[in-house]
Amino acid sequence: AIGVRLNELCHAESESPANLLGLIYDEETKRRLRKEDEEEDFLDDSTVNPTKCCCPFALKMAACQLLLEITTFLRSYSLHVCVVCVLLQDLESCRLRLDPEMDRHRYERKISFAGVLDENEDSKDSLHSSSHTLKSEAGFEEKKEGSPWSASEPSIEPEVLSNTGTEENYHRNMSWLHVMILLCNQQSFICTHVDYCHPHCYLHHSRSCARLVRAIKLLYGDTVDSLRENSTLNSVARGKKQKECSDKSCLRTPSLKKRVIDINLEGKKDSGMLKYIRHQVMSLSPAPLSLLIKAAPILTEEMYGDIQPAAWELLLSVDEHMAGAAAAMFLLCAVKVPEAVSDMLMSEFHHPETVQRLNAILKFHTLWRFRYQVWPRMEEGAQQIFKIPPPSINFTLPSPVLGMPSVPMFDPPWVPQCSGSVQDPINEDQSKSFSARAVSRSHQRAEHILKNLQQEEEKKRLGREASLITAIPITQEACYEPTCTPSSEQEEEVEEVANLASRRLSVSPSCTSSTSHRNYSFRRGSVWSVRSAVSAEDEEHTTEHTPNHHVPQPPQAVFPACICAAVLPIVHLMEDGEVREDGVAVSAVAQQVLWNCLIEDPSTVLRHFLEKLTISNRQDELMYMLRKLLLNIGDFPAQTSHILFNYLVGLIMYFVRTPCEWGMDAISATLTFLWEVVGYVEGLFFKDLKQTMKKEQCEVKLLVTASMPGTKTLVVHGQNECDIPTQLPVHEDTQFEALLKECLEFFNIPETQSSHYFLMDKRWNLIHYNKTYVRDIYPFRRSVSPQLNLVQMHPEKGQELIQKQVFTRKLEEVGRVLFLISLTQKIPTAHKQSHVSMLQEDLLRLPSFPRSAIDAEFSLFSDPQAGKELFGLDTLQKSLWIKLLEEMFLGMPSEFPWGDEIMLFLNVFNGALILHPEDSALLRQYAATVINTAVHFNHLFSLSGYQWVLPSMLQVYADYESNPQLRQAIEFACRQFYVLHRKPFILQLFASVAPLLEFPDATNNGTSKGVSAQCLFDLLQSLEGDTPDILDILELVKAEKPLKSLDFCYGNEDLTFSISEAIKLCVTVVAYAPESFRSLQMLMVLEALVPCYLQKLKRQTSQVETMTAAREEIAAMAALATSLQALLYSVEVLTRYPEQGAKLHFIRENLHLLEEGQGLPREELDERIAREEFRRPRESLLNICTEFYKHCGPRLKILQNLAGEPRVTSLELLDVKSHMR
């Protein structure tokens, strides 16, 4: 009957849209509506519904509240009622057959039940009071005791007994559901709320309902002060004014004063009704939505589609109860009609108006806040009836999961401070001390305690400053109430257990309400524990308590997939720069909303990404959106990065185990984003990662240091099914080119057609590049041989597929190297040394290192389609390898006992420089890395470290004479090397360049591959002054700038350098050990430097042609003559014949003897080597002296004339003893 009456009223009072919109433009109507709104008071009949022609909306909501209680009863106790009514029907039929008069007494019993509640009131008041009392009992006792027979039995029983065939209609077919939807849709949501509200405005209706509830509270004994405190519309000025007006009007009514006083004197007889209104009704306006939520399992899709727009508009209601009901209703609509909800969300997020887009974000946040209120608002046991589709994530997580779920909050403010006796943290034996002063032991102990308490407080202060409270879900954290605190020893033990357990914590693919609860309980275990509450008497007799947690099971969240998909447009809106009228930007709101969501429940936010990442046509878009999310958020919270990292690793595992054509592209795309996430994961260590990946058999795809033995055999199938496959052996250095050649011979394919055949993987359907090593693609698997197909295709198409495949694999390696770099940078300082030690050991055990780091596909770089992209990616790969090794070097101790194995790592530097010397970014990274390495390994580079990098630098310096930028960068690096190590660097430079030197008289047939004497001289000449840092190399150097000498012996020396000093340095080395290999190197350097030095002196004088310049050149010649005379004095051993002197054992690399005499017998080859060892130093010495004497003789005469002093005694270039040598 109530539903039918509401239906009649709604249809009778419905107005046309033209009449409703006409009210907006009528000023007289606006003033009247504003006055009625302000003066409305349900305790004054004249202010409510003055026209008396329609039913007030608040009364309709009261009827809806009554229908809500009826619906709740029918839905919650329908099964129980069905069973009981069947039994009552059988019993009543028997009783009626025995006594027909009992049928009449049954209705009399119902009437008396409603009338005996208040005997002291008159008949009219008694009837009114009884109805409300009945309602109070129906609501209060039903919630408190859970009895289905408390209030609703008299109204249900007659219909059940009279019509047994329609029993199920009461809880399945409710006729008033359409009326509830109609009431919600009749409200106006376009009102601007400026100066007045539309008569159908939802805010106007909400205020009217609040006034009705306030009036009912006053009728049942509530006070005016409590109403003012509990008012939900205090923030609205007009609502506040209405409340004051209502309060005054109620105070003016004498009958009301008398009634309130009488009720108070009776001891608040109707307090149950007040409790019901305060705790269950609260606000009448959400009653229709609450009723629909209770009846959600029986609503049709059409009903959900009708209520969805109204629920969306009510999400931003100022009334929290209305917003919660609207959110729960909209979430249910998203479950039943996801297409309509998705269309509405997309249209709102892409709305042309800024306010609409901003409000859409706020509504999404409202849905997020009330995601846990869906099940509590529905009927009891709704989870068994109303099914929600679970997340459809197709891959699993690594076991155990990697990293820690989140960072524990240090000294959280919501934890109560421990009070009681202060425990002295100092051991008794250590705290005992004796003082000469007259100070008691107790005073010393108190000072110790105070000092340690101050230190502990300072530690807490620093920890609080380092903790980022904005990255912690405070609401979830603060809901746990600790009741006792364990001792410090127990804390340490629990913390260790928590760290181990949290690193093995599984992450649910669905909503992480229970997951986050487990995470937080682990994290709490490292700080404090909670024990069960015990009585005071138990505590008196208890001496030891066992700390534990008592955590209630959190409710399950409802956040359907179509709502999760709304994260994508919100990520786009993070770049929306539009601003609302009040100055709020759309991007700021979107960023704040997503940040809060990622903190509270990241797996729900990322659910849409995780469900669609396994779809081929969506992965690129989703990875792009994840990058944009990370870019706009800034830093991922620890819990978000932990979940996202484990899911991405699980995605890689999925594609490894589930081969598909685009699987390799998916793995490379995932790796290129994974390295950006790993930097925010807490508690992730290389050892744990390696063990887990090895267990999951995905180590090769994630770690560049994975050392897996290569397969031993391959099976190749022919292009015809009838062809017998061939099994080929595979060695460590086998390439696919060799396999292809053997397959062509096996299947009798002519050599002219060989360019049309390619090898393709049968499982992945991927083509193989001929220059790729087989062991790099196929690891060893017991009893399993990789299957390949010999495929015929057009050479251009095959080349295109090879180009794409090589690019994908190169991109995959770039992702792995970036991942390891980010992981190394994130490792805490305390664990970094062990991390880099393990990294170094793994690289040394890796058979493909350093080949894989410096390998390049030269034949593909010239391809016009993708050659440039592949060349650029190869350059990036080499640069990243340099950065990875730099991070490894800087993490190692500076006194590390390096052996020859360091050449493997430095060869990566050399290979990258030789392959891409003209790339300025790589050149800058290379120079800075070598400088950082020289600073870190000071002792090593002061002895021999430069000899492993200088040959490559000198070769590049000589080969690219036409590139001034490259030459200046190398000159600047050498200048910094000289600043760091001075003379040792110069000596190592000469030792490195000696085998590479080429002289004009050498017979090289025009193919010069060495370093010319002029290049060496130019490099040394650049060390005389400051070279500009054109590439800003020092910006990447991780040392104090400007650089200083690392040897204290050179602390006060000037940084000046000259060629004459270099010549003297060479003479000193030769004079120290003329027969040594170093002596030969220095003689070769002198042979190259002396002519260039003399030519330089000549050019300087020729440019000026002054007496001063001539005298300076004469002085330089005299100094050079002195050095050469000293050189000749010290090489007496070289004047002896071979049979008279000691046998020379020179080990040289670039004498070309081995190459020239490969076809000679062993005796003849040894003879040639011995002859060359005897001849080379003497030849160099002779060339030096001859060039000096030949140049300086005539030049000296010219300089004497130019100086104007011909009478000066001629300079003796070489004395008699020198000539004798």
C-alpha positions, 0 to 999 in steps of 0.5 A: 500500500505504501509503495502504491501510494508513493507511485500515485504521488510521484506520477501526480506531482511530476511536472514537464521539463519546460515548467521546471526550467521556467522556475529558473527565470521567474524572479518572484518565484525565486524569492518565494522559494528562497523564503519557503526554504529558509522558514521551513519547520516541521514543528510548525504546520504553516511553514511546511507545504503551504499550498497543501496540494502535494506531499512534502519530499521529506515525508516521501523519504520517511515512507521510503525509510519504512519500506527500507525496513520492510525490504531489509526484513524480507531480504534478510529473513526470507529463507527463515520466514519461508520455512517457518510459514510452511510449518505455521500453515500446516498447524493453523489449518489443523487449528481452524478445522478444530475451532473456526472462531480462532480465525477472528481472534487472530486479527484481534490479537494484532490490534491489541499488540499495537494498542497496549504500548502507551496506556497513559496517553489519550487515544489520538496520541496513543495511536501516534506514539504506538506507531513510532514505538513499533518502528523503533522496536522494529529497527533497534531490536532487529539490529541488536538481537537479530530476531525476525519476530520482533516487530514485523510478524503481525503484518506479515503473518496474515498475508502468508496464511491467507495466500500461500501461493504468493509467499516468494513474491515478498522477497523477490518481486517488490513492487516499490522498487520502480518507485524508488528509482522514480523518486531518485530521478525526479530530483534536479541536479542542474541547480546552481544553488546560488541565492535559491534552490530549485524545488526539485533540487537534491540539496533542497530535498536533503535539507528538508529531510534533515529538518524532519529528522531534527524535528522527530528527534526533538519530539522524542526527547532530544535537546537543542544543544545536541542537535546543534552539535550533531548537525550535518549541515553546519558547513552550509550557511543556509542550512545553519540559518534554517536550523536556528530558525527551526530551533526558535520555532520549536522553542516558541511552541508551548505544547512542545515544551510541555511534551519534552519536559514530560518525556524527560521526567519519565526518564526518556521513555522513548530513548530507543527511537532516538538511538534508532534515528541517530545510528540507523536512520541518520539522514532520510535522503539516502533511503531510496538508494539504501533500499535499492542496495538492499534489494540489489540481488533482485534488480534487473539490468534495466533498473540498474541502467535507470538508477545509474545517472542519479547515483553518479550525480549524487556522489558529490553530495555534502551528506556523507551518508548520501555520498556513501549510498550513491557510491555503493549503488554506482559500484553495483551498477558497474557490476551489472551494467559495465558497458553503460558505466564505462561509456558514462565515465569516458564521456565525463572524463573527456567532457569539454568543460573543465568543471565536469572533468574535475568533478568526474575525478572527485566522483571517482575518489568518492567511489574509491573511499566507499569501496568497502561499504558495498557489502555492509550496506547489502543484505546479510549473506549477499556475497553468496547471492550477488557474484562479482567477477574476479580479476582476470590476470593470466600470470602468476607472481614469482615465488617467493615475492621479491622485496618488502611490501612497504617501508615501516613507519619510524616511531608512528604518532598513532602508537601510544607512548610506553610509560613505566619504569625506565630500563637502563640500556647499558650493561651493568659491567660497562656502566660501572665507573669510578670518579675522583669526585664525591659522586654516588653510584646512583647519581652516575647511573642516573646520568647514564640513563639520561644520556642514553635516553637523550641519544634514543630521542635524537635517534627517533627525531632523525628517524621521523625526519627521514620517514615520509608520512605522506606515502603511508596509508595512515587510516589503515595503519592507525586502526591497529591498537597495540596493548603492550610493547615487547623488549628491545631484544624481542623487537630485534628478533621480530624485526628479523622474522618480519623482514624474512617473512615480508620478502616472501609475502604473496600478493593477491591479484585481486583487491589487496584488502587482505593482502595489505592487512598481512603486509601491515601486520608484518611491518608492525611486528618489527616495531611493536606487538599486540596481545589480547586484552586480559582482565585486571585480576589476570594481569596481577597474577601474570608475570609474562605476556606473549605478544600477538595480534588480534586483527579483525578480518577487513571487509572485502572491497568492491571495485569492478573492472570498468571502474578500474579502467577509469585510471587510464583517463585520469592518468591523461588528466594528470597533464591537463593544465585547465584551471577551475574558477576557484584556481584548482587545476585538473592536473593537481586533483588527478595527481592527488587522487591517484597518489592516495589510491596508490598508497592505500590499495595499489593492486586495485588501481593497477588491476586494469593494466595487469589484466590487459598486459597479456593482450598484444594490441594493448601492451604498448599503450599500457606501458606508455600509460605506466610511464606517464603515471610514473613521470607525473607521480614522481616517485612511486610509493614503496607498496606500489613499486613492490606490487608492480615490480612483482607483477612485471616480473611475473609477466616476463615469466608468463611470456617465457613459458607461453611462447607467441610471436609477439612474446619477445617484443613484450619482454623487451617492452617490459624490461625497458620499464621494469628498471624504472620501478626497481629503484623504488622497491625496498628490501630487494637484493641481488642474491634473492633476485638471482635465486628466485629467478633461477628457481623460476627458470627465467634468470636469462631473461632478467639478469644480464649476468646469468651464466647458463651453459649453451645447448649441445645439439640442435634439430633442424627441419627441412622446408618439406614435411617429408624431409628427415630433420638433421641434428647438429652439434653446437660448440661454445663459439658456434654461430647460426651462419655455420649451422645454416651452411651445414643445413644447406649442404644436408638438404642439397640446396644449391649455393646460388639459392643460399641467400633465400634460406633462413633459420627460424625458431619453431616454437617462437617463429622468430628468425635468427641473425647469422652472426649470433652465437647459438649459446646466447639464444638457447641455454642447455636443457636436459633431454631437450634440443631446440627445434629450428626450421629451414625456411625459404623466403625473399632476401629482402623480407628475411633481412627486414625480419632479421633487422626487427629481431636484432633490434628487439634483442638489443632493446631487451639487453638494454633493459637488462643492463638498465635494470642492473644499474638501477638495482646497484644504485638502490642497494644500501651502502651496508650491502653494496660491497657484497652486491658488487662482489657478486656482480663481479664474480658473475661477470667473470664466470660469464663466457660471453663477457665481454663479447656480448657487451661490445658486440655490434651488428655492422652488416645491419647498420647500413640498412636504409630502413632501420639501420640508423635506429639500430646504430643508435640503440647499439650506441646506447647499449655500449654507454650503459655497459660503461655506466654499469661497470662504473657503478660496480667499480665505485662500489668495490674497495679501493684496495681491491687486489686486481689481477689480469681480470681487470682487463676484461672490464676495461676492454668494455670501455675500450671497445665502446670507444673504438666502435662509437668514438664520434658519439659525444654522449658516449665519449663524455660517459667514457672519459668521466668513467675512466677518470672516476676509475683512476681516482677510485683505484689510485694505487692500481693506476699509479702503477699500471692501470693507464696502460689498459686504456691509453692504447685505445684512446691514442689509436682513436686520437690518431684515427680521427684527426679531422674531429676536433671535438673528439681530440679535445675531449681526449686531450682534456682526459689526459690532462686530468690524468696528468693532474692525478698522477703526474710522472707515473701517467707520463711513463705509462703513456710512453709505454702504451704508445711505443708499440703503436708508433709509426715513423715516416721511413716505415714501409706500411704500403699506405695503410697506416694503423698506428700513431704517428709521431706528430699525434703523440707530440700534439697530445703532449703539447696539449698537456702544457696548458689547460684544455677546455672541457667542451663536453662538461666531463667533470660534471659526471666525475664523482670527486672533489673538483677541481681535481688534485694530485692523489700522491702527497709527494706532488701536493705543492708542485706546479702543474706545468708540463713541457716537452723537454721534461718528457725527454729528460724523463725518457733519458732517465729511464734508459739510463737506469736500465739500458737493456730492459724492455722499458728502455727500448720503449723510451728510445722509440718515444725519443725517436719520435719526439726529438724531430718534432721538438726541434721542428717546433723550436724552429717554427717558434723562432721563424714566427717571431725572428727576434734576438730573444727567440733565437737565444731561447732556441739556442738554450733549448738546443743546449739543454737537449744536447746535454740530455742526449750526451747523458743518454749516450754515456749510459748506453755503453752496454749497447756498444757490445756485440751480441756474443759479448753482451748479455742476451736480450729478452725483449717481448714486443707486440708490434714488430710484425715479425710473427706475422711476416714469418708465419711460414718460416721454420722455427729456427729461422724465425727465432733467428730473425727475432733475436736479430731484431731484438739486437738491432732495434734499440741501436737503430733507434739510438742512432736515429735520434743522434743523427736527426739531432746532429743533422738538424742542429748543426746548420740551424745553430749557425743561422741562430748565431747570426740571428742572435747577433753574436757571431763571436760566441763560441759555437755550441758543442752538440756532441762531445768526443766521447759521444761520437765514440759511442 
